[in-house]
Structures are given as C-alpha cells and as structure tokens.
C-alpha cells in the first residue's frame, strides 16, 4: 500500500528525532551564557548526594535505595539534591562576578593539590562512573575554594552580613566546652594496646586513688594539670603525654562517652572533678577550662576567627545557596544527559569523599 506524502514526512520526522536524541551531546549537564558544567561534575554531585542519603537513611542496615529520605523516595531525593548542587555552581559563579572576586594563583595551586590528593585515592572509582579529573576538580576543589571566598566576602569583616566579634564570642561560648583530662584505663592491655582484662577491685581502687590524689593537689594549688599528666605518664609507664585538652560541642559530639558528656555539662568553669566512665572502661580527671578566654584567644587570630565564623554561619550560607539554586533562571539543563544517570549506579559504593 502506498503511503501519502504527508504520512511519509511525519514518519521521517519521528525517525530523525529519535536518531537525534540517540546522538545528543552528553558531555555537559547545564550551561549559561558564562559557564558550562560538564556531565562529570553532575555525576560527582549525584555521587555526593548518594553518600549524603546513605548517612540520612533511617535504617543503616539496609540499602539506601528503596528507603525514604526526608519523606521522599531516596532515588528522587538524590536526583533533586544533585541537581541543586549543580545549579549552585551558577549561583557561586554569579556571586564571584558580582563581588568582583577571583581565585589567586596560590588558591588555584592549592585547589589543584587538593584535587591531586583525593584523585590518587578515588580516580579508578570516579573514572568508572564517568567522572574526569577536570570535572572532579571543578565540583570538588575549585567549588570549595570559590564558596569559601564568597562566604568570607559576605560574612567576613566589611561584608554585607558581617558578624561582630561579640556575636562570635557569644556563639562560641554557648556552643562549645573547653576541657582538659587525664584518663586512667581500668584494664590491662595486650601488646597492641587493645583491652586484655578488666582490673580487679583492688587495682581499680588504686587507679582511682591516683587520679583522686592528683585532683586534691590541683584543687589545693600544689599541682598543675601538666604536672599531673607528667606524673600519670610515669605511673602508666607510657611514652605519650597524658594531659589532653580539647574543645567539643557536647550537644552534637557522638564520639564522646555519655557519662563524660553529662559530667562536663554539670561542671562549672574552673572545676576539677574525677569520675568513672563505665562506657569507656576508664577513670577520668576532668578540668573544665574557661571557654570565654579560649574564645578571646581564637578571635585574635584570623584563622581562628574564620573557624568560629564558619561554624556559626556556614549552614545559613549553604541554605541560602540552595534556595537561590532552586529558584535559578537563565540556565539550560541537558535533561537527556542528566536523566541517563541513575543513583543505582553507586549501589556498590562503600565510602564517600564528599
């Protein structure tokens, strides 16, 4: 049967469209008048979103795909997050231009070194997924340096949202706890340092007596924390310094034994206390240091100030980027390329660099 010329033309148009789709340029994911994001950078963002979903999964014993993340199907959540991350490149690119910012030669060099270091460990996996080193550098290192630069320009001294030192000090003092401690393990150890056997009641009492004695002398002003640490070093026959000092957010730190957290929260600045921490099989001597003084010291130093500022305002900054990215216009998305990659491609992923 002979087909009409009109039908033949229509059929030919469909065939040509299908052929064009099959040969679509999948080298890029999104572009604007001033920036083109390679598909590899999108794939990396998909990978980063997958890793983030894994950490948020309600059931850590099961595969993330098939679960819900923030009440959304995991696969859909990962795709949406990866697209937001990709659009953020354009937000940052615009902000860099608006603020008249650019990476210095030294910053570019550091970004390259940051890329090389990570690439040496993850190149085989990333290349398998279709991520070229240049795409990885754009999404991983270059973007990190640009975000940091924009953040400093906005929230740093003289920025549109500059934060006064008084506010930084208040935030730091309310959020963190500065403390020093001596730890006496209540067990014998193997050659590799692992636990061999729990102390007998007599040995346990002796250990507690040692730290209680140091605490009494410290309260009486007869011994400093460092002197106590040096004394414990001899008792334990250790080559390591036994006095440890740290700053922690007790509300979010999941690595610390809960007994330790509860004890520190109840202590006053300058207080010295000993406590058995059963969830660590050890006896501790704790000194709660002056967090206000610590804040003052940190704020004297540019890098210390930046650390506090980042802890205080980075989430706000990040949320703002995501909001702007989701409302972004003037960007063309390569849907054919983007939709050809599915989060299931990372199902064998066991670690993340994000």
C-alpha contacts under 8 A as a table, 3 or more apart, distances in Angstrom:
res1	aa1	res2	aa2	distance
3	X	7	X	6.42
3	X	8	X	6.36
4	X	7	X	5.37
4	X	8	X	6.25
5	X	8	X	5.09
5	X	9	X	6.15
6	X	9	X	5.19
6	X	10	X	6.29
7	X	10	X	5.08
7	X	11	X	6.11
8	X	11	X	5.15
8	X	12	X	6.07
9	X	12	X	5.02
9	X	13	X	6.16
10	X	13	X	5.06
10	X	14	X	6.43
11	X	14	X	5.21
11	X	15	X	6.35
12	X	15	X	5.08
12	X	16	X	6.12
13	X	16	X	5.09
13	X	17	X	6.11
14	X	17	X	5.10
14	X	18	X	6.18
15	X	18	X	5.15
15	X	19	X	6.16
16	X	19	X	5.04
16	X	20	X	6.07
17	X	20	X	5.05
17	X	21	X	6.18
18	X	21	X	5.16
18	X	22	X	6.30
19	X	22	X	5.14
19	X	23	X	6.44
20	X	23	X	5.16
20	X	24	X	6.02
21	X	24	X	5.01
21	X	336	X	7.74
24	X	336	X	7.30
24	X	337	X	7.93
25	X	28	X	7.22
25	X	337	X	7.55
26	X	29	X	7.22
26	X	39	X	6.80
26	X	334	X	7.52
26	X	336	X	7.25
26	X	337	X	4.78
27	X	38	X	5.88
27	X	39	X	5.42
27	X	40	X	7.91
27	X	337	X	7.68
28	X	31	X	7.64
28	X	36	X	6.88
28	X	37	X	5.78
28	X	38	X	4.03
28	X	39	X	4.40
28	X	40	X	7.80
28	X	334	X	6.86
28	X	337	X	7.34
29	X	36	X	7.72
29	X	37	X	5.67
29	X	38	X	5.56
29	X	39	X	4.59
29	X	41	X	7.99
29	X	42	X	6.36
29	X	333	X	6.05
29	X	334	X	5.02
29	X	335	X	7.57
29	X	337	X	6.34
29	X	338	X	6.13
30	X	36	X	5.99
30	X	37	X	5.29
30	X	38	X	7.34
30	X	39	X	7.94
30	X	86	X	7.87
30	X	87	X	7.98
30	X	331	X	6.69
30	X	332	X	5.49
30	X	333	X	4.41
30	X	334	X	5.67
31	X	34	X	7.67
31	X	35	X	5.58
31	X	36	X	4.20
31	X	37	X	6.02
31	X	331	X	5.64
31	X	332	X	5.32
31	X	333	X	6.73
32	X	35	X	5.25
32	X	36	X	6.39
32	X	90	X	7.86
32	X	330	X	6.32
32	X	331	X	4.80
32	X	332	X	6.31
35	X	90	X	7.17
35	X	93	X	7.82
37	X	41	X	6.54
37	X	42	X	7.50
37	X	86	X	7.73
37	X	89	X	7.96
38	X	41	X	5.54
38	X	42	X	6.99
38	X	135	X	6.32
39	X	42	X	5.11
39	X	43	X	6.26
39	X	131	X	7.84
39	X	135	X	7.75
39	X	337	X	7.25
39	X	338	X	7.52
40	X	43	X	4.96
40	X	44	X	6.20
40	X	130	X	6.07
40	X	131	X	4.29
40	X	132	X	6.07
40	X	135	X	5.16
40	X	136	X	6.98
41	X	44	X	5.09
41	X	45	X	6.32
41	X	86	X	7.58
41	X	131	X	6.94
41	X	135	X	4.79
41	X	136	X	5.97
41	X	138	X	6.84
41	X	139	X	5.36
42	X	45	X	4.97
42	X	46	X	6.15
42	X	82	X	6.82
42	X	83	X	7.44
42	X	86	X	6.03
42	X	338	X	7.62
43	X	46	X	4.90
43	X	47	X	6.15
43	X	129	X	7.48
43	X	130	X	7.37
43	X	131	X	6.62
43	X	341	X	7.47
44	X	47	X	4.90
44	X	48	X	6.12
44	X	126	X	7.87
44	X	131	X	6.72
44	X	136	X	6.76
44	X	139	X	7.06
45	X	48	X	4.90
45	X	49	X	6.00
45	X	82	X	4.88
45	X	83	X	7.70
45	X	85	X	6.29
45	X	86	X	6.80
45	X	139	X	7.36
46	X	49	X	5.07
46	X	50	X	6.09
46	X	78	X	6.60
46	X	79	X	6.56
46	X	81	X	7.63
46	X	82	X	4.70
46	X	83	X	7.87
46	X	343	X	6.80
47	X	50	X	5.02
47	X	51	X	6.30
47	X	82	X	7.98
47	X	343	X	7.46
47	X	346	X	6.93
48	X	51	X	5.14
48	X	52	X	6.22
48	X	82	X	7.55
48	X	352	X	7.18
48	X	353	X	7.60
48	X	354	X	5.41
49	X	52	X	4.97
49	X	53	X	6.09
49	X	78	X	5.20
49	X	79	X	7.63
49	X	81	X	5.94
49	X	82	X	5.68
50	X	53	X	5.05
50	X	54	X	6.27
50	X	78	X	5.69
50	X	343	X	6.64
50	X	346	X	7.43
51	X	54	X	5.05
51	X	55	X	6.55
51	X	351	X	7.54
51	X	352	X	5.96
51	X	354	X	7.40
52	X	55	X	5.23
52	X	56	X	6.43
53	X	56	X	5.01
53	X	57	X	5.98
53	X	64	X	6.89
53	X	69	X	6.63
53	X	74	X	6.99
53	X	77	X	7.87
53	X	78	X	6.75
54	X	57	X	5.25
54	X	60	X	7.51
54	X	63	X	7.94
54	X	64	X	5.53
55	X	60	X	7.76
56	X	69	X	6.59
57	X	60	X	5.99
57	X	64	X	5.94
57	X	67	X	6.88
57	X	68	X	7.12
57	X	69	X	6.11
58	X	67	X	7.58
58	X	68	X	7.68
58	X	69	X	7.63
59	X	62	X	5.76
59	X	64	X	7.96
59	X	67	X	7.98
60	X	63	X	7.48
60	X	64	X	7.74
63	X	66	X	7.23
63	X	67	X	7.66
63	X	347	X	7.81
64	X	67	X	5.56
64	X	74	X	6.71
65	X	73	X	7.95
65	X	74	X	5.50
65	X	75	X	6.11
65	X	344	X	7.37
66	X	73	X	6.96
66	X	74	X	6.38
66	X	75	X	7.66
67	X	73	X	6.37
67	X	74	X	5.70
68	X	71	X	5.41
68	X	72	X	5.06
68	X	73	X	4.61
68	X	74	X	5.03
69	X	72	X	5.19
69	X	73	X	6.29
69	X	74	X	5.32
69	X	77	X	6.62
72	X	76	X	6.90
72	X	77	X	5.96
73	X	76	X	5.37
73	X	77	X	6.05
74	X	77	X	4.97
74	X	78	X	6.07
75	X	78	X	5.18
75	X	79	X	6.25
75	X	342	X	7.91
75	X	343	X	6.19
75	X	344	X	7.93
76	X	79	X	5.15
76	X	80	X	6.12
77	X	80	X	5.20
77	X	81	X	6.07
78	X	81	X	5.14
78	X	82	X	6.07
78	X	343	X	7.00
79	X	82	X	5.18
79	X	83	X	6.21
79	X	342	X	7.95
79	X	343	X	7.35
80	X	83	X	5.16
80	X	84	X	6.25
81	X	84	X	5.06
81	X	85	X	6.20
82	X	85	X	5.07
82	X	86	X	6.18
83	X	86	X	5.01
83	X	87	X	6.19
84	X	87	X	5.11
84	X	88	X	6.18
84	X	322	X	6.25
84	X	325	X	5.90
84	X	326	X	6.22
85	X	88	X	5.09
85	X	89	X	7.07
85	X	322	X	7.41
85	X	325	X	7.83
86	X	89	X	5.63
86	X	90	X	7.70
87	X	90	X	5.50
87	X	91	X	6.73
87	X	325	X	5.16
87	X	326	X	7.44
87	X	328	X	7.34
88	X	91	X	4.82
88	X	92	X	6.09
88	X	321	X	6.25
88	X	322	X	6.64
88	X	324	X	7.74
88	X	325	X	5.20
89	X	92	X	5.26
89	X	93	X	6.02
89	X	143	X	7.18
90	X	93	X	4.87
90	X	94	X	6.13
90	X	325	X	7.79
91	X	94	X	5.28
91	X	95	X	6.25
91	X	321	X	6.90
91	X	324	X	6.92
91	X	325	X	6.28
91	X	328	X	7.82
92	X	95	X	5.00
92	X	96	X	6.03
92	X	146	X	7.05
92	X	147	X	6.61
92	X	150	X	7.49
92	X	321	X	7.93
93	X	96	X	5.22
93	X	97	X	6.46
94	X	97	X	5.15
94	X	98	X	6.04
95	X	98	X	4.91
95	X	99	X	5.87
95	X	150	X	6.95
96	X	99	X	5.32
96	X	100	X	5.85
96	X	101	X	4.85
96	X	102	X	6.60
96	X	146	X	7.50
96	X	150	X	6.57
97	X	100	X	4.87
97	X	101	X	6.17
97	X	102	X	7.99
98	X	101	X	7.78
99	X	150	X	7.85
99	X	153	X	7.68
101	X	149	X	7.65
101	X	150	X	7.73
102	X	146	X	7.86
103	X	106	X	7.94
103	X	107	X	5.72
103	X	108	X	6.18
103	X	145	X	7.64
103	X	146	X	7.09
103	X	149	X	7.98
104	X	107	X	5.08
104	X	108	X	6.21
105	X	108	X	5.13
105	X	109	X	6.18
106	X	109	X	4.98
106	X	110	X	6.18
107	X	110	X	5.00
107	X	111	X	6.07
107	X	145	X	7.31
108	X	111	X	5.02
108	X	112	X	6.18
108	X	142	X	7.49
109	X	112	X	5.06
109	X	113	X	6.28
110	X	113	X	4.99
110	X	114	X	6.04
111	X	114	X	4.98
111	X	115	X	6.16
111	X	137	X	7.59
111	X	141	X	5.13
111	X	142	X	5.79
111	X	145	X	7.04
112	X	115	X	5.04
112	X	116	X	6.16
112	X	137	X	7.26
112	X	141	X	7.32
113	X	116	X	5.01
113	X	117	X	6.15
114	X	117	X	5.34
114	X	118	X	6.46
114	X	141	X	6.29
115	X	118	X	5.36
115	X	119	X	5.79
115	X	136	X	7.52
115	X	137	X	5.60
115	X	140	X	7.37
115	X	141	X	5.96
116	X	119	X	5.02
116	X	120	X	6.07
117	X	120	X	5.52
117	X	121	X	7.25
118	X	121	X	5.53
118	X	122	X	6.29
118	X	123	X	7.96
118	X	353	X	7.76
119	X	122	X	5.08
119	X	123	X	4.85
119	X	133	X	7.27
120	X	123	X	5.98
121	X	124	X	7.92
122	X	125	X	5.54
122	X	126	X	6.14
123	X	126	X	5.14
123	X	127	X	5.84
123	X	133	X	7.57
124	X	127	X	5.30
124	X	128	X	6.20
125	X	128	X	5.17
125	X	129	X	6.56
126	X	129	X	5.11
126	X	130	X	6.36
126	X	131	X	5.11
126	X	132	X	7.36
127	X	130	X	4.93
127	X	131	X	4.98
127	X	132	X	6.05
128	X	131	X	7.39
129	X	345	X	7.70
131	X	135	X	6.29
131	X	136	X	6.44
132	X	135	X	5.25
132	X	136	X	6.22
133	X	136	X	4.94
133	X	137	X	6.11
134	X	137	X	5.14
134	X	138	X	6.32
135	X	138	X	5.14
135	X	139	X	6.27
136	X	139	X	5.25
136	X	140	X	5.64
136	X	141	X	7.68
137	X	140	X	5.21
137	X	141	X	5.13
137	X	142	X	5.89
138	X	141	X	6.21
138	X	142	X	4.94
138	X	143	X	5.95
139	X	142	X	6.54
139	X	143	X	5.55
139	X	144	X	7.85
140	X	143	X	5.91
140	X	144	X	6.25
140	X	354	X	7.99
141	X	144	X	5.10
141	X	145	X	6.34
142	X	145	X	5.29
142	X	146	X	6.21
143	X	146	X	5.03
143	X	147	X	5.98
144	X	147	X	5.19
144	X	148	X	6.16
145	X	148	X	5.12
145	X	149	X	6.13
146	X	149	X	5.01
146	X	150	X	6.21
147	X	150	X	5.18
147	X	151	X	5.98
148	X	151	X	5.01
148	X	152	X	6.16
149	X	152	X	5.28
149	X	153	X	6.28
150	X	153	X	5.04
150	X	154	X	6.17
151	X	154	X	5.23
151	X	155	X	5.86
151	X	156	X	7.36
151	X	314	X	7.76
151	X	317	X	7.10
152	X	155	X	5.38
152	X	156	X	4.64
152	X	157	X	7.97
152	X	159	X	7.61
153	X	156	X	5.61
153	X	157	X	7.77
153	X	158	X	7.67
153	X	159	X	5.33
153	X	160	X	7.92
154	X	158	X	7.97
154	X	159	X	4.38
154	X	160	X	5.31
154	X	161	X	5.55
154	X	162	X	6.57
155	X	158	X	7.94
155	X	159	X	5.33
155	X	160	X	6.74
155	X	161	X	4.81
155	X	162	X	4.31
155	X	163	X	6.17
155	X	309	X	7.78
155	X	313	X	7.77
156	X	159	X	5.39
156	X	161	X	7.54
156	X	162	X	5.09
156	X	163	X	6.75
156	X	309	X	7.90
157	X	162	X	5.35
157	X	163	X	7.16
157	X	164	X	7.99
158	X	162	X	5.96
159	X	162	X	4.79
163	X	167	X	6.58
163	X	168	X	6.96
163	X	309	X	7.73
164	X	167	X	5.42
164	X	168	X	6.54
165	X	168	X	4.98
165	X	169	X	6.05
165	X	299	X	7.27
166	X	169	X	5.16
166	X	170	X	6.17
167	X	170	X	5.06
167	X	171	X	6.11
168	X	171	X	5.13
168	X	172	X	6.08
168	X	308	X	6.65
168	X	309	X	6.61
168	X	312	X	7.46
169	X	172	X	5.13
169	X	173	X	6.05
169	X	292	X	7.26
169	X	295	X	5.69
169	X	296	X	7.19
169	X	299	X	7.82
170	X	173	X	5.26
170	X	174	X	6.16
171	X	174	X	5.29
171	X	175	X	6.00
171	X	312	X	7.02
172	X	175	X	5.21
172	X	176	X	5.82
172	X	291	X	7.91
172	X	295	X	6.56
172	X	308	X	6.80
173	X	176	X	5.78
173	X	177	X	7.45
173	X	291	X	5.64
173	X	292	X	5.86
173	X	295	X	6.92
175	X	249	X	5.90
175	X	250	X	7.99
176	X	247	X	6.38
176	X	248	X	5.38
176	X	249	X	4.58
176	X	250	X	6.92
176	X	291	X	7.38
177	X	247	X	5.47
177	X	248	X	5.39
177	X	249	X	6.30
177	X	250	X	7.00
177	X	288	X	7.66
177	X	289	X	7.82
177	X	291	X	6.30
178	X	245	X	7.43
178	X	246	X	5.86
178	X	247	X	4.37
178	X	248	X	6.66
178	X	288	X	6.27
178	X	289	X	5.28
178	X	290	X	6.78
178	X	291	X	5.59
178	X	294	X	7.62
179	X	245	X	5.70
179	X	246	X	5.73
179	X	247	X	6.47
179	X	286	X	6.99
179	X	287	X	5.54
179	X	288	X	4.46
179	X	289	X	5.05
180	X	243	X	6.86
180	X	244	X	5.42
180	X	245	X	4.06
180	X	246	X	6.38
180	X	286	X	5.94
180	X	287	X	5.12
180	X	288	X	6.57
180	X	289	X	7.11
181	X	243	X	5.96
181	X	244	X	5.39
181	X	245	X	6.44
181	X	284	X	6.62
181	X	285	X	5.40
181	X	286	X	4.57
181	X	287	X	6.17
182	X	211	X	7.99
182	X	229	X	6.59
182	X	232	X	7.98
182	X	242	X	5.95
182	X	243	X	5.43
182	X	244	X	6.59
182	X	284	X	5.62
182	X	285	X	5.07
182	X	286	X	6.78
183	X	242	X	7.31
183	X	282	X	6.45
183	X	283	X	5.88
183	X	284	X	4.72
183	X	285	X	6.65
184	X	207	X	6.77
184	X	211	X	7.84
184	X	282	X	5.51
184	X	283	X	5.14
184	X	284	X	6.31
185	X	188	X	7.83
185	X	281	X	6.22
185	X	282	X	4.23
185	X	283	X	6.36
186	X	198	X	6.24
186	X	199	X	5.48
186	X	203	X	7.94
186	X	204	X	6.03
186	X	207	X	7.31
186	X	281	X	5.60
186	X	282	X	4.90
186	X	283	X	6.79
187	X	195	X	6.43
187	X	196	X	6.88
187	X	197	X	5.46
187	X	198	X	4.15
187	X	199	X	4.71
187	X	281	X	7.27
187	X	282	X	7.90
188	X	195	X	6.13
188	X	196	X	5.29
188	X	197	X	5.32
188	X	198	X	6.38
188	X	199	X	6.72
189	X	192	X	7.64
189	X	193	X	5.29
189	X	194	X	5.35
189	X	195	X	4.58
189	X	196	X	4.61
189	X	197	X	7.02
190	X	193	X	5.25
190	X	194	X	5.39
190	X	195	X	6.28
190	X	196	X	5.47
191	X	194	X	7.44
195	X	198	X	7.78
199	X	202	X	7.73
199	X	203	X	5.55
199	X	204	X	5.58
200	X	203	X	5.21
200	X	204	X	6.07
201	X	204	X	5.10
201	X	205	X	6.16
202	X	205	X	5.17
202	X	206	X	6.24
203	X	206	X	5.00
203	X	207	X	6.22
204	X	207	X	5.16
204	X	208	X	6.26
205	X	208	X	5.14
205	X	209	X	6.06
206	X	209	X	4.99
206	X	210	X	6.38
207	X	210	X	5.21
207	X	211	X	6.77
207	X	283	X	7.55
208	X	211	X	5.47
208	X	212	X	5.98
208	X	283	X	6.42
209	X	212	X	4.99
209	X	213	X	5.91
210	X	213	X	5.20
210	X	214	X	6.46
211	X	214	X	5.01
211	X	215	X	6.12
211	X	274	X	7.04
211	X	283	X	7.83
211	X	284	X	7.35
211	X	285	X	6.13
212	X	215	X	5.04
212	X	216	X	6.22
212	X	274	X	6.43
212	X	285	X	7.64
213	X	216	X	5.17
213	X	217	X	6.37
214	X	217	X	5.20
214	X	218	X	6.10
214	X	223	X	7.32
214	X	228	X	5.98
215	X	218	X	5.06
215	X	219	X	6.14
215	X	272	X	6.57
215	X	273	X	6.92
215	X	274	X	7.19
215	X	285	X	6.92
216	X	219	X	5.20
216	X	220	X	6.27
217	X	220	X	5.01
217	X	221	X	6.22
217	X	222	X	5.07
217	X	223	X	5.42
218	X	221	X	5.02
218	X	222	X	5.70
218	X	223	X	4.67
218	X	224	X	5.86
218	X	225	X	7.09
218	X	272	X	7.89
219	X	222	X	7.60
219	X	272	X	7.06
220	X	223	X	7.72
221	X	224	X	7.26
223	X	227	X	6.05
223	X	228	X	6.58
224	X	227	X	5.13
224	X	228	X	6.26
225	X	228	X	5.02
225	X	229	X	6.18
225	X	243	X	7.09
226	X	229	X	4.92
226	X	230	X	6.17
226	X	243	X	6.24
227	X	230	X	5.02
227	X	231	X	6.16
228	X	231	X	5.08
228	X	232	X	6.20
228	X	243	X	7.77
229	X	232	X	5.12
229	X	233	X	6.12
229	X	241	X	6.77
229	X	242	X	4.88
229	X	243	X	4.76
230	X	233	X	5.05
230	X	234	X	6.68
230	X	241	X	7.00
230	X	242	X	6.85
230	X	243	X	7.76
231	X	234	X	5.39
231	X	235	X	6.47
232	X	235	X	4.88
232	X	236	X	6.06
232	X	242	X	6.65
233	X	236	X	5.33
233	X	237	X	5.87
233	X	238	X	5.27
233	X	239	X	7.09
233	X	240	X	7.01
233	X	241	X	6.55
233	X	242	X	5.82
234	X	237	X	4.83
234	X	238	X	6.54
235	X	238	X	7.87
238	X	241	X	7.86
241	X	244	X	7.70
248	X	253	X	6.86
249	X	252	X	5.72
249	X	253	X	5.80
250	X	253	X	5.38
250	X	261	X	6.13
250	X	265	X	7.69
253	X	256	X	6.33
254	X	257	X	7.90
256	X	260	X	6.84
256	X	261	X	6.74
257	X	260	X	5.38
257	X	261	X	6.50
257	X	277	X	7.39
257	X	279	X	5.98
257	X	280	X	6.51
258	X	261	X	4.90
258	X	262	X	6.12
258	X	279	X	7.54
259	X	262	X	5.29
259	X	263	X	6.14
259	X	277	X	5.78
259	X	278	X	7.66
259	X	279	X	7.17
260	X	263	X	5.17
260	X	264	X	6.15
260	X	277	X	6.56
261	X	264	X	5.31
261	X	265	X	6.20
262	X	265	X	5.22
262	X	266	X	6.43
263	X	266	X	5.34
263	X	267	X	6.43
263	X	275	X	7.96
264	X	267	X	5.17
264	X	286	X	7.97
264	X	288	X	7.17
267	X	271	X	6.23
267	X	288	X	6.90
268	X	271	X	5.43
268	X	288	X	6.82
269	X	288	X	5.28
269	X	289	X	5.71
269	X	290	X	5.60
269	X	291	X	7.93
270	X	287	X	6.51
270	X	288	X	5.30
270	X	289	X	5.55
270	X	290	X	6.69
271	X	287	X	5.89
271	X	288	X	5.68
271	X	289	X	7.97
272	X	285	X	7.25
272	X	286	X	5.64
272	X	287	X	4.65
272	X	288	X	6.78
273	X	285	X	5.78
273	X	286	X	5.18
273	X	287	X	6.65
274	X	283	X	7.23
274	X	284	X	5.45
274	X	285	X	4.37
274	X	286	X	6.04
275	X	283	X	5.85
275	X	284	X	5.36
275	X	285	X	6.69
275	X	286	X	7.97
276	X	281	X	7.82
276	X	282	X	6.13
276	X	283	X	4.38
276	X	284	X	6.20
277	X	280	X	5.50
277	X	281	X	6.09
277	X	282	X	5.49
277	X	283	X	5.87
277	X	284	X	7.03
278	X	281	X	4.76
278	X	282	X	6.48
290	X	293	X	5.45
290	X	294	X	6.42
291	X	294	X	4.85
291	X	295	X	6.09
292	X	295	X	5.08
292	X	296	X	6.35
293	X	296	X	5.10
293	X	297	X	6.35
294	X	297	X	5.19
294	X	298	X	6.29
295	X	298	X	5.15
295	X	299	X	6.13
296	X	299	X	5.26
296	X	300	X	6.52
297	X	300	X	5.40
297	X	301	X	7.23
298	X	301	X	5.57
298	X	304	X	4.61
298	X	305	X	5.97
299	X	302	X	6.96
299	X	304	X	5.85
299	X	305	X	4.66
300	X	304	X	7.43
300	X	305	X	7.23
301	X	304	X	5.14
301	X	305	X	6.09
302	X	305	X	5.12
302	X	306	X	6.14
303	X	306	X	5.02
303	X	307	X	6.23
304	X	307	X	5.11
304	X	308	X	6.48
305	X	308	X	5.27
305	X	309	X	6.09
306	X	309	X	4.95
306	X	310	X	5.93
307	X	310	X	5.20
307	X	311	X	6.23
308	X	311	X	5.15
308	X	312	X	6.09
309	X	312	X	5.05
309	X	313	X	5.92
309	X	314	X	7.60
310	X	313	X	5.36
310	X	314	X	4.93
311	X	314	X	5.99
311	X	315	X	7.87
312	X	315	X	7.62
313	X	316	X	5.30
313	X	317	X	6.24
314	X	317	X	4.91
314	X	318	X	5.99
315	X	318	X	4.97
315	X	319	X	6.01
316	X	319	X	5.19
316	X	320	X	6.17
317	X	320	X	5.10
317	X	321	X	6.36
318	X	321	X	5.13
318	X	322	X	6.38
319	X	322	X	5.17
319	X	323	X	6.21
320	X	323	X	5.11
320	X	324	X	6.21
321	X	324	X	5.19
321	X	325	X	6.01
322	X	325	X	4.96
322	X	326	X	6.16
323	X	326	X	5.31
323	X	327	X	6.48
324	X	327	X	5.19
324	X	328	X	5.99
325	X	328	X	4.97
328	X	331	X	7.26
333	X	338	X	8.00
334	X	337	X	5.52
334	X	338	X	6.16
335	X	338	X	4.99
335	X	339	X	5.75
336	X	339	X	5.53
336	X	340	X	6.36
337	X	340	X	5.34
337	X	341	X	7.35
338	X	341	X	5.98
339	X	342	X	7.12
341	X	345	X	7.56
342	X	345	X	5.94
343	X	346	X	5.85
343	X	347	X	7.39
344	X	347	X	5.11
345	X	348	X	7.68
346	X	349	X	5.19
349	X	352	X	7.72
